[in-house]
Amino acid sequence: MGKLTMREKLEEMKPAAVMVVVQVAFAGVNILYKLAANDGMSLKVIVAYRFLFATAFMVPLAVALERKKQPKFRWSILVHAFLCGLFGGSLAQNLYLASLALTSPTFASAMANLVPAITFILAVSFRIERLGLGTVGGKAKLAGTLVGIGGAMLLTFYKGSVLDTWSTHVDLLHSPPPPHSRHVAADHQNRGLGALFAVGSCCSYALWLIVQAKMGERYPCPYSATALMCIMGSIQAVVYALCTERDWTQWKLCWNVRLLTVAYSGIVASGLMVTIIAWCVKKRGPLYVSIFNPLMLVCVAVASNLLLNEKLHLGSVLGATLIICGLYWVIWGKGKEMAERQIILEKELISSVHENNVPSNINVLDGPRTATEMDHHGRRDTNVEIVVVRLSSSSDGTGRAKPST
């Protein structure tokens, strides 16, 4: 192969560059969340406004881009959208914000890296995925899960000494919270409660990933699916906030950090960044996207130290390191398992070709992929894995290439 041109190199670097931007943007959400909570804004109202802003952004975008691609609508899609809005939206965000308010942005971001390990546990429990202890990939996933859980326990129960790091002496949280604020400063007593909320948020997010996979099969329109999720999430979050928040002044938005927080988290995080992630998943796959998750923890730790004067403790660094190591073990194990599965599929395909006297000169163009086919009742069946192959010559001896299957 010849050398890549500058344009091709830039094209290859584009997914990595946009994923860095995504993680920096998500780190900004964590900092703004902490500032809004310190300003006395109700956490429930923050979540409600976030999804309202996200809905206002995503619905017109979905209509503009996917208006002519809509499949036949079914009630099951609405049910999946409701569950996605609950597990991936209102419930996950309310639990995450409660954890962040009780601890710190660095702590909450570190605990969020438990999502792949918890997803693996739930997938095995629901028999969506097999444990596979007899394979290298299965052992790596189990080991990564245990290491991640150990890191979370270390992060929660061991604080350690304060690490001397750089400091700008800038503390945007220095002003005391207003009298009506119900948020208390993080200390050793509420650190355990904050960890419990963080794990609950990870479990909710992991459930969303499982439900989202099913919804993607039935409704293959990413922008519209995200818009439906935002609509459901906003309805749930608004109803929950109205039922639990009696102070109507909490809903008032002025030109301050509160408006900036809800607008940024809704439009940028739940709108633009979700769209970018969907594009990157299509280009490189979900494992590639997951690799960049720990970058948010680094960005949050640096920003918290520079802007919030947050002190880093030895326990936080050690626990976060173990969680990140566990994350990469799980990702590596999953990638290894997928590679082994593809090799088995290719061998089965070649064996089947020989048994049926089909020409054996086969070139595998793509790995396993999901195809949408119609069954004998006329319904769509998306759970069909195929391998794209090309036959060098036809079986009738004409020498003409067969079309790809």
VMD Tcl script that draws the C-alpha trace (Angstrom):
set ca {
  {0.00 0.00 0.00}
  {1.17 3.55 -0.73}
  {1.58 6.27 1.83}
  {-1.55 8.05 2.97}
  {-2.06 11.59 1.76}
  {-2.44 14.43 4.24}
  {-6.18 14.51 3.64}
  {-6.49 10.77 4.29}
  {-4.45 11.10 7.49}
  {-6.74 13.87 8.72}
  {-9.76 11.72 7.86}
  {-8.29 8.84 9.88}
  {-7.66 11.15 12.86}
  {-11.15 12.67 12.80}
  {-12.92 10.06 15.04}
  {-10.21 10.34 17.72}
  {-10.30 14.14 17.59}
  {-14.08 14.36 17.96}
  {-14.08 11.84 20.84}
  {-11.58 14.04 22.69}
  {-13.95 16.99 22.15}
  {-16.85 14.86 23.47}
  {-15.03 13.98 26.70}
  {-13.96 17.60 27.28}
  {-17.58 18.69 26.76}
  {-18.85 16.08 29.25}
  {-16.23 17.24 31.76}
  {-17.66 20.75 31.44}
  {-21.11 19.37 32.32}
  {-19.74 17.96 35.60}
  {-18.18 21.29 36.59}
  {-21.34 23.24 35.75}
  {-23.49 20.72 37.65}
  {-21.41 21.33 40.78}
  {-21.61 25.11 40.36}
  {-25.40 25.07 39.89}
  {-25.88 22.79 42.91}
  {-23.67 25.07 44.99}
  {-25.76 28.04 43.84}
  {-28.77 26.36 45.47}
  {-30.54 25.12 42.34}
  {-32.63 22.01 42.87}
  {-31.03 18.94 41.33}
  {-34.40 17.68 40.12}
  {-35.06 20.97 38.30}
  {-31.62 20.80 36.64}
  {-32.44 17.37 35.19}
  {-35.91 18.50 34.06}
  {-34.56 21.58 32.26}
  {-31.71 19.58 30.72}
  {-34.09 17.24 28.93}
  {-36.44 20.05 27.95}
  {-33.56 21.85 26.23}
  {-32.39 18.58 24.67}
  {-35.88 17.87 23.33}
  {-36.16 21.36 21.83}
  {-32.86 20.74 20.02}
  {-33.23 17.10 18.94}
  {-36.83 17.06 17.63}
  {-36.27 19.60 14.80}
  {-32.95 17.88 13.97}
  {-34.62 14.47 13.71}
  {-37.44 15.85 11.57}
  {-34.97 17.53 9.21}
  {-32.63 14.54 8.80}
  {-34.91 11.50 9.07}
  {-38.33 12.65 7.96}
  {-38.31 10.38 4.89}
  {-36.63 7.39 6.58}
  {-39.23 6.63 9.23}
  {-40.25 2.94 9.46}
  {-43.73 1.85 10.43}
  {-44.39 3.07 13.96}
  {-45.33 0.49 16.61}
  {-46.38 0.81 20.23}
  {-43.41 -1.32 21.27}
  {-41.14 1.50 20.06}
  {-42.93 3.91 22.40}
  {-42.46 1.48 25.31}
  {-38.74 1.16 24.53}
  {-38.45 4.95 24.27}
  {-40.10 5.29 27.70}
  {-37.63 2.83 29.23}
  {-34.70 4.56 27.50}
  {-35.87 7.91 28.82}
  {-36.14 6.43 32.32}
  {-32.93 4.39 32.60}
  {-30.72 6.50 30.36}
  {-32.31 9.83 31.20}
  {-34.29 10.94 34.21}
  {-33.37 8.19 36.71}
  {-29.68 7.97 35.77}
  {-29.20 11.75 35.81}
  {-31.04 12.30 39.11}
  {-28.93 9.63 40.81}
  {-25.71 10.94 39.25}
  {-26.42 14.52 40.33}
  {-27.25 13.39 43.86}
  {-23.88 11.62 43.98}
  {-22.02 14.63 42.59}
  {-23.64 17.01 45.09}
  {-22.62 14.79 48.03}
  {-19.07 14.11 46.84}
  {-17.08 15.84 44.08}
  {-16.96 15.93 40.26}
  {-13.80 13.78 40.25}
  {-15.38 11.12 42.49}
  {-18.60 10.93 40.44}
  {-16.67 10.79 37.15}
  {-14.46 7.98 38.43}
  {-17.46 5.92 39.53}
  {-19.08 6.41 36.11}
  {-16.33 4.22 34.59}
  {-17.96 1.23 36.28}
  {-20.68 1.21 33.59}
  {-19.00 -1.43 31.31}
  {-18.42 -3.79 34.26}
  {-22.00 -3.41 35.55}
  {-23.34 -3.82 32.01}
  {-21.43 -7.09 31.76}
  {-22.88 -8.32 35.08}
  {-26.45 -7.44 34.03}
  {-26.00 -8.95 30.55}
  {-24.82 -12.23 32.09}
  {-27.68 -12.14 34.65}
  {-30.27 -11.64 31.89}
  {-28.54 -14.30 29.75}
  {-27.93 -11.78 27.00}
  {-24.23 -12.57 27.17}
  {-22.41 -15.71 28.29}
  {-19.72 -15.68 30.96}
  {-17.29 -17.70 28.83}
  {-14.74 -18.52 31.53}
  {-13.21 -21.10 29.20}
  {-12.00 -18.34 26.85}
  {-9.34 -15.66 27.30}
  {-11.90 -12.93 26.57}
  {-14.32 -14.24 29.21}
  {-11.60 -14.38 31.86}
  {-10.47 -10.85 31.00}
  {-14.02 -9.49 31.31}
  {-14.52 -11.16 34.69}
  {-11.13 -9.97 35.97}
  {-11.80 -6.43 34.75}
  {-15.18 -6.40 36.47}
  {-13.68 -7.51 39.79}
  {-10.80 -5.00 39.54}
  {-13.27 -2.19 38.76}
  {-15.45 -3.07 41.74}
  {-12.35 -3.19 43.95}
  {-11.34 0.25 42.71}
  {-14.79 1.63 43.50}
  {-14.59 0.26 47.05}
  {-11.12 1.77 47.51}
  {-12.34 5.10 46.15}
  {-15.26 5.07 48.58}
  {-13.73 3.89 51.84}
  {-10.13 5.11 51.65}
  {-9.34 8.80 51.35}
  {-5.63 8.91 52.09}
  {-3.30 11.85 52.24}
  {-3.69 15.01 50.17}
  {-1.49 15.09 47.08}
  {0.43 18.27 46.36}
  {-0.57 19.41 42.88}
  {-0.57 22.66 40.98}
  {-3.08 25.29 42.11}
  {-4.36 28.53 40.61}
  {-6.00 29.53 43.92}
  {-9.23 29.97 41.98}
  {-12.25 28.61 43.87}
  {-15.60 29.19 42.17}
  {-17.27 27.33 45.09}
  {-15.68 29.57 47.75}
  {-18.87 31.56 48.41}
  {-21.10 29.76 50.97}
  {-24.34 28.22 49.69}
  {-27.57 30.22 50.21}
  {-29.66 29.41 53.35}
  {-32.35 27.48 51.43}
  {-29.82 25.11 49.90}
  {-30.29 21.49 50.94}
  {-26.89 20.35 49.73}
  {-24.20 19.61 52.32}
  {-20.45 19.63 51.87}
  {-18.86 16.35 51.05}
  {-17.31 14.57 54.06}
  {-16.49 11.05 55.14}
  {-20.03 10.37 56.36}
  {-21.90 11.14 53.13}
  {-19.15 9.74 50.89}
  {-20.70 6.28 51.22}
  {-24.16 7.61 50.33}
  {-22.72 9.42 47.33}
  {-21.06 6.19 46.20}
  {-24.38 4.37 46.55}
  {-26.09 6.95 44.32}
  {-23.24 6.70 41.80}
  {-23.52 2.89 41.60}
  {-27.30 3.25 41.21}
  {-26.72 5.68 38.33}
  {-24.30 3.22 36.68}
  {-26.84 0.38 37.02}
  {-29.54 2.56 35.47}
  {-27.23 3.54 32.61}
  {-26.24 -0.09 32.04}
  {-29.92 -1.07 31.79}
  {-30.37 1.71 29.25}
  {-27.59 0.26 27.08}
  {-29.38 -3.10 27.05}
  {-32.77 -1.56 26.22}
  {-31.20 0.78 23.64}
  {-29.73 -2.21 21.77}
  {-33.23 -3.68 21.43}
  {-34.70 -0.34 20.37}
  {-31.97 0.10 17.73}
  {-33.11 -3.16 16.12}
  {-36.76 -2.12 15.96}
  {-36.24 1.56 15.19}
  {-33.03 2.13 13.16}
  {-33.25 5.94 13.15}
  {-30.64 7.28 15.61}
  {-31.71 10.94 15.62}
  {-35.41 10.12 15.97}
  {-34.67 7.52 18.65}
  {-32.65 10.09 20.61}
  {-35.45 12.65 20.18}
  {-38.03 10.14 21.49}
  {-35.79 9.34 24.44}
  {-35.40 13.06 25.23}
  {-39.18 13.58 25.04}
  {-39.85 10.70 27.43}
  {-37.01 11.74 29.72}
  {-38.28 15.33 29.89}
  {-41.84 14.21 30.71}
  {-40.60 11.92 33.49}
  {-38.13 14.47 34.90}
  {-40.66 17.34 34.86}
  {-43.38 15.25 36.54}
  {-40.93 14.05 39.20}
  {-39.63 17.58 39.85}
  {-43.16 19.06 40.06}
  {-44.21 16.38 42.56}
  {-41.19 16.74 44.82}
  {-40.03 20.36 44.49}
  {-42.42 22.77 46.25}
  {-40.28 25.90 45.87}
  {-41.48 27.50 42.63}
  {-38.58 29.97 42.59}
  {-36.33 27.03 41.68}
  {-37.87 27.02 38.20}
  {-36.89 30.64 37.54}
  {-33.98 30.97 35.12}
  {-31.95 34.17 34.95}
  {-28.76 35.08 33.10}
  {-26.54 33.21 35.52}
  {-24.85 29.84 36.05}
  {-28.23 28.08 36.29}
  {-29.27 28.98 32.74}
  {-25.77 28.20 31.45}
  {-25.83 24.77 33.12}
  {-29.19 23.57 31.80}
  {-28.66 25.03 28.31}
  {-25.15 23.61 27.97}
  {-26.01 20.17 29.35}
  {-29.18 19.94 27.24}
  {-28.05 21.33 23.88}
  {-24.34 20.46 23.89}
  {-24.20 17.24 25.96}
  {-27.56 15.58 25.25}
  {-27.85 17.03 21.75}
  {-24.63 17.67 19.84}
  {-22.39 15.21 21.71}
  {-24.89 12.34 21.43}
  {-25.06 12.97 17.68}
  {-21.25 12.97 17.42}
  {-21.03 9.74 19.44}
  {-23.57 8.09 17.12}
  {-21.43 9.10 14.12}
  {-18.26 7.80 15.76}
  {-19.90 4.47 16.70}
  {-20.88 4.06 13.05}
  {-17.32 4.82 11.92}
  {-15.29 2.87 14.49}
  {-17.68 0.85 16.64}
  {-18.77 1.02 20.30}
  {-15.54 -0.42 21.73}
  {-13.51 2.38 20.16}
  {-15.83 4.97 21.70}
  {-15.63 3.35 25.16}
  {-11.83 3.64 25.20}
  {-12.09 7.43 25.53}
  {-14.36 7.40 28.63}
  {-11.52 7.70 31.20}
  {-10.36 10.88 29.46}
  {-13.36 12.66 31.02}
  {-12.08 11.71 34.49}
  {-8.70 13.29 33.73}
  {-10.36 16.46 32.38}
  {-12.67 16.71 35.39}
  {-9.80 16.19 37.84}
  {-7.72 18.93 36.18}
  {-10.66 21.36 35.87}
  {-11.77 20.74 39.48}
  {-8.25 21.41 40.73}
  {-7.87 24.58 38.65}
  {-11.38 26.06 39.02}
  {-12.90 24.56 42.18}
  {-9.72 24.20 44.26}
  {-10.52 20.52 44.80}
  {-7.80 18.60 46.59}
  {-6.75 15.25 45.16}
  {-6.35 12.44 47.69}
  {-4.25 9.31 47.36}
  {-7.33 7.06 47.69}
  {-9.06 8.85 44.81}
  {-6.07 8.41 42.49}
  {-5.54 4.73 43.38}
  {-9.25 3.90 43.15}
  {-9.68 5.72 39.83}
  {-6.61 3.94 38.43}
  {-8.03 0.52 39.34}
  {-11.42 1.42 37.82}
  {-9.78 2.52 34.55}
  {-7.64 -0.66 34.44}
  {-10.78 -2.73 34.98}
  {-12.54 -0.80 32.21}
  {-9.81 -1.56 29.68}
  {-9.70 -5.23 30.69}
  {-13.43 -5.54 30.05}
  {-13.10 -3.76 26.69}
  {-10.10 -5.88 25.68}
  {-11.90 -9.08 26.69}
  {-14.96 -8.09 24.67}
  {-12.81 -7.32 21.62}
  {-10.98 -10.63 21.97}
  {-14.28 -12.49 22.23}
  {-15.64 -10.79 19.10}
  {-12.48 -11.65 17.16}
  {-12.70 -15.31 18.21}
  {-16.37 -15.40 17.24}
  {-15.58 -13.98 13.79}
  {-12.90 -16.64 13.20}
  {-15.37 -19.40 14.14}
  {-17.98 -17.95 11.75}
  {-15.47 -17.84 8.90}
  {-14.44 -21.46 9.51}
  {-18.09 -22.57 9.60}
  {-18.76 -20.70 6.36}
  {-15.80 -22.31 4.56}
  {-16.80 -25.75 5.88}
  {-20.36 -25.20 4.65}
  {-19.06 -24.15 1.23}
  {-17.04 -27.36 0.90}
  {-19.94 -29.54 1.98}
  {-22.26 -27.98 -0.62}
  {-19.71 -28.22 -3.46}
  {-19.52 -24.44 -3.86}
  {-16.23 -23.08 -5.26}
  {-13.80 -22.77 -2.36}
  {-12.03 -19.61 -3.51}
  {-13.75 -17.30 -1.04}
  {-12.69 -13.87 0.08}
  {-14.31 -12.64 3.31}
  {-15.01 -8.96 2.83}
  {-16.67 -8.10 6.12}
  {-17.13 -9.61 9.55}
  {-20.47 -10.56 11.06}
  {-23.09 -7.93 10.65}
  {-26.79 -7.62 11.39}
  {-29.06 -7.75 8.39}
  {-32.72 -6.89 8.14}
  {-34.68 -9.62 6.41}
  {-38.35 -10.50 6.00}
  {-39.57 -13.76 7.47}
  {-42.30 -15.90 5.93}
  {-44.98 -13.88 7.77}
  {-43.81 -10.61 6.24}
  {-42.34 -9.29 9.51}
  {-38.88 -7.75 9.83}
  {-36.29 -10.01 11.39}
  {-33.10 -8.17 12.39}
  {-31.45 -10.95 14.37}
  {-29.76 -12.46 11.32}
  {-25.97 -12.51 11.22}
  {-24.42 -12.77 7.76}
  {-20.91 -12.72 6.41}
  {-20.34 -10.88 3.13}
  {-18.39 -13.06 0.73}
  {-17.28 -12.87 -2.86}
  {-16.85 -15.90 -5.11}
  {-14.02 -15.64 -7.60}
  {-15.88 -17.76 -10.13}
  {-19.41 -18.96 -10.55}
  {-20.46 -22.57 -10.08}
  {-21.52 -22.93 -13.69}
  {-17.97 -22.50 -14.96}
  {-18.56 -19.28 -16.84}
  {-15.85 -17.51 -14.92}
  {-18.03 -14.49 -14.20}
  {-17.98 -13.14 -10.67}
  {-21.09 -13.74 -8.62}
  {-22.73 -10.76 -6.90}
  {-21.90 -10.34 -3.20}
  {-24.25 -12.20 -0.86}
}
mol new
graphics top color blue
foreach p $ca { graphics top sphere $p radius 0.5 }
foreach p [lrange $ca 0 end-1] q [lrange $ca 1 end] { graphics top cylinder $p $q radius 0.2 }
display resetview
